[in-house]
């Protein structure tokens, strides 16, 4: 059973993952495993090599866990958290722990093993974004969960262990500290200004233009003023929405458009970099709120996080966001 | 001139580093550069290839910036922050910035290009630890600075760009957010319990033994209960001290002993892993305090930080600290 342990100083939770247990020798052997060729459990025809599917897009009405799909959601075979059980919060001397209860799912975005997200047709990307919404809506009904993180690791340097394009979700029984900090920071701003901080950022980025990457009727993409990483890019809805799961089908279409445009620009500017993206949205514990605004954060992996970043929480970014945005705007 | 920019939501500062400016093509060329052979500016005899030294240990009374040294401290040739100038805090619409003023120094720990820290004789390690203390004491006198971070990046995966063993320091005009959070978390604990949280951790680790790596008369090394990373190891003085720069010469000796023992164990258990270590100490803005306790955090780089960690601030650790401590204790 995985365990959630709380850092007593910072209040940050850590997952001690027993399903993925590693001894010292496993770290040394890791490279060898990676070069092993061939078999992919996400490939078309290998439906019985994953745990049974939770959701699938099957345009021909075919049967679950058989061919006929264009997108599948399955439980992660080596989940960081376990779906069954109770939290059993308890102390251990001065420390705090609970059982590692949560959901860990994989979104297999396409049948095609070698298709990169930047080459997805719009309808495929729209299906991916639709699936994120439907899974959040469904997991919201489980009263044990307070938050769902949707994320993608693309490329080995970005933490992907399988090549076949996929994203993941983890549903959590606590609101993660990074989300709490964003909620609290944006609440402070709202209390002082009576405006959403993200809406203000959107207004300033549209007015100044220098960090703007692209925009359409419903969405905007820009390099944030205090970008942690070179070519860090955020995508936000231009109108205020706090919860991703409230996104309409119409908006999923314009979101798919801008998402593909941004990923395509990053791919061309940086020669197919490894990247992560994360959906930041409001926890299940509140309904529509005025101070938080859902968005995607996309970070190409071009620099290393090292001692300075770990020790300070600062980041050193060698590419000013104004330059990065300039390069990306030039790419058609 | 490098720039410090504040994230408006989180209050986290980011360094936009102009000295290290990178265009898209620089990231693609990076690998090629790395394999270039040969010349090392930190080698004995190359003293004129670094900026002039700030401090050196020269046992034979030789001249600055000439051979004869066993340890040198020099300004970083490509500093993340610039030593001259004023902060000039100012706004840019809703955003905040200041000039990137600070010190960025390199501690060249030994003449010998190929000597790993785990093979340092005790007097060499003691000199390194003495140097950290002396540099902090000196930089404390500059009223523009509020904090000095001492850190080491060892190995390319840990962010080192030069092989010759060295550590670094960065003096900052603001207290970094990671330090603020530790100070505030440990203050909350102190206000509630009237005890230092680190002293309490030491007591519990000595009593329970299962996460203990080693100890001597003055120091203890253990795997923290909520370790973020496999084999994350902390070294703390057993008696309460808030500021590293108050460490006596006697304690530097026992610290050198335990430091070498821990690094040696990690090296043998994990086959010379890349690692970072960071000194966590109290900012210049306070004198001796009861609630914060200086310590070193050592993190071998064995896993990737990916979308889940960026999106939540959680970490997934596949090696329980009790197992890691067990492996390390077995190594003599």
Contacts between the chains, C-beta under 8 A, distances in Angstrom:
chain1	res1	chain2	res2	distance
A	3	B	320	7.8
A	5	B	225	5.9
A	5	B	226	4.2
A	6	B	226	6.0
A	7	B	224	7.5
A	7	B	225	8.0
A	7	B	226	4.1
A	8	B	185	7.8
A	8	B	189	7.2
A	8	B	197	6.1
A	8	B	201	7.2
A	8	B	225	7.4
A	8	B	226	7.4
A	9	B	182	5.6
A	9	B	185	4.3
A	9	B	186	5.7
A	9	B	189	7.5
A	9	B	197	5.9
A	10	B	181	5.7
A	10	B	182	6.7
A	10	B	185	5.3
A	11	B	185	6.5
A	12	B	226	7.2
A	12	B	313	5.9
A	12	B	314	7.1
A	12	B	315	7.9
A	13	B	226	7.5
A	13	B	314	5.5
A	14	B	226	4.4
A	14	B	227	6.7
A	14	B	228	5.7
A	14	B	314	6.6
A	14	B	315	5.0
A	14	B	316	7.8
A	14	B	317	5.8
A	15	B	314	6.3
A	15	B	315	7.1
A	15	B	316	4.7
A	15	B	317	6.8
A	16	B	227	8.0
A	16	B	317	5.5
A	16	B	320	5.1
A	16	B	321	7.8
A	17	B	316	5.3
A	17	B	317	6.6
A	17	B	318	5.0
A	18	B	320	7.6
A	20	B	316	7.5
A	20	B	318	4.3
A	21	B	318	6.0
A	21	B	319	7.2
A	21	B	320	7.9
A	21	B	323	8.0
A	22	B	230	6.2
A	22	B	302	7.8
A	22	B	318	4.2
A	22	B	319	5.1
A	23	B	319	7.4
A	23	B	323	7.4
A	23	B	327	7.4
A	24	B	231	7.8
A	24	B	269	4.8
A	24	B	270	5.5
A	24	B	271	7.9
A	24	B	327	5.6
A	27	B	230	7.2
A	27	B	270	6.1
A	27	B	273	7.2
A	27	B	302	4.5
A	28	B	270	7.2
A	28	B	271	5.0
A	80	B	308	7.4
A	80	B	316	5.0
A	92	B	225	7.5
A	93	B	204	4.7
A	93	B	208	7.2
A	94	B	197	7.7
A	94	B	200	5.4
A	94	B	201	7.0
A	94	B	204	5.8
A	95	B	204	7.7
A	95	B	225	4.6
A	95	B	226	7.3
A	147	B	312	8.0
A	149	B	307	7.9
A	149	B	308	6.4
A	149	B	311	4.6
A	149	B	312	5.5
A	151	B	306	7.6
A	151	B	307	3.0
A	151	B	308	5.8
A	151	B	310	7.6
A	151	B	311	5.2
A	152	B	307	6.0
A	153	B	304	8.0
A	153	B	306	4.5
A	153	B	307	5.0
A	157	B	304	7.3
A	158	B	304	7.2
A	158	B	306	6.0
A	158	B	307	7.5
A	159	B	304	3.9
A	159	B	305	7.2
A	159	B	306	2.7
A	159	B	307	6.9
A	160	B	306	7.8
A	168	B	307	7.2
A	168	B	308	7.4
A	170	B	308	6.0
A	170	B	312	7.7
A	172	B	312	7.2
A	172	B	314	7.7
A	176	B	311	7.4
A	176	B	312	3.4
A	176	B	313	5.6
A	176	B	314	5.5
A	177	B	312	7.3
A	177	B	313	4.1
A	177	B	314	7.4
A	178	B	310	7.7
A	178	B	311	6.6
A	178	B	312	5.3
A	178	B	313	3.4
A	178	B	314	7.9
A	179	B	312	6.9
A	179	B	313	7.8
A	181	B	10	5.7
A	181	B	313	7.4
A	182	B	9	5.6
A	182	B	10	6.7
A	185	B	8	7.8
A	185	B	9	4.3
A	185	B	10	5.3
A	185	B	11	6.5
A	186	B	9	5.6
A	189	B	8	7.2
A	189	B	9	7.5
A	197	B	8	6.1
A	197	B	9	5.9
A	197	B	94	7.7
A	200	B	94	5.3
A	201	B	8	7.2
A	201	B	94	7.0
A	204	B	93	4.7
A	204	B	94	5.8
A	204	B	95	7.7
A	208	B	93	7.2
A	224	B	7	7.5
A	225	B	5	6.0
A	225	B	7	8.0
A	225	B	8	7.4
A	225	B	92	7.5
A	225	B	95	4.6
A	226	B	5	4.2
A	226	B	6	6.0
A	226	B	7	4.2
A	226	B	8	7.4
A	226	B	12	7.3
A	226	B	13	7.4
A	226	B	14	4.4
A	226	B	95	7.4
A	227	B	14	6.7
A	227	B	16	8.0
A	228	B	14	5.7
A	230	B	22	6.2
A	230	B	27	7.1
A	231	B	24	7.8
A	269	B	24	4.8
A	270	B	24	5.5
A	270	B	27	6.1
A	270	B	28	7.2
A	271	B	24	7.9
A	271	B	28	5.0
A	273	B	27	7.2
A	276	B	306	5.8
A	276	B	307	4.1
A	276	B	310	5.9
A	277	B	307	6.8
A	278	B	307	5.3
A	278	B	310	5.6
A	278	B	311	3.5
A	279	B	311	7.5
A	280	B	311	7.0
A	297	B	310	7.5
A	297	B	311	7.9
A	299	B	310	6.7
A	302	B	22	7.8
A	302	B	27	4.5
A	304	B	157	7.3
A	304	B	158	7.3
A	304	B	159	4.0
A	305	B	159	7.2
A	305	B	305	6.0
A	306	B	151	7.6
A	306	B	153	4.5
A	306	B	158	6.0
A	306	B	159	2.7
A	306	B	160	7.8
A	306	B	276	5.8
A	307	B	149	7.8
A	307	B	151	3.1
A	307	B	152	6.0
A	307	B	153	5.0
A	307	B	158	7.5
A	307	B	159	6.9
A	307	B	168	7.2
A	307	B	276	4.1
A	307	B	277	6.8
A	307	B	278	5.3
A	308	B	80	7.4
A	308	B	149	6.4
A	308	B	151	5.8
A	308	B	168	7.4
A	308	B	170	6.0
A	310	B	151	7.6
A	310	B	178	7.7
A	310	B	276	5.8
A	310	B	278	5.6
A	310	B	297	7.5
A	310	B	299	6.7
A	311	B	149	4.6
A	311	B	151	5.2
A	311	B	176	7.4
A	311	B	178	6.6
A	311	B	278	3.5
A	311	B	279	7.5
A	311	B	280	7.0
A	311	B	297	7.9
A	312	B	147	7.9
A	312	B	149	5.5
A	312	B	170	7.7
A	312	B	172	7.2
A	312	B	176	3.4
A	312	B	177	7.3
A	312	B	178	5.3
A	312	B	179	6.9
A	313	B	12	5.9
A	313	B	176	5.6
A	313	B	177	4.1
A	313	B	178	3.4
A	313	B	179	7.8
A	313	B	181	7.4
A	314	B	12	7.1
A	314	B	13	5.5
A	314	B	14	6.6
A	314	B	15	6.3
A	314	B	172	7.7
A	314	B	176	5.5
A	314	B	177	7.4
A	314	B	178	7.9
A	315	B	12	7.9
A	315	B	14	5.0
A	315	B	15	7.1
A	316	B	14	7.8
A	316	B	15	4.6
A	316	B	17	5.3
A	316	B	20	7.5
A	316	B	80	5.0
A	317	B	14	5.8
A	317	B	15	6.8
A	317	B	16	5.5
A	317	B	17	6.6
A	318	B	17	5.0
A	318	B	20	4.3
A	318	B	21	6.0
A	318	B	22	4.2
A	319	B	21	7.2
A	319	B	22	5.1
A	319	B	23	7.3
A	320	B	3	7.8
A	320	B	16	5.1
A	320	B	18	7.6
A	320	B	21	7.9
A	321	B	16	7.8
A	323	B	21	8.0
A	323	B	23	7.4
A	327	B	23	7.4
A	327	B	24	5.6
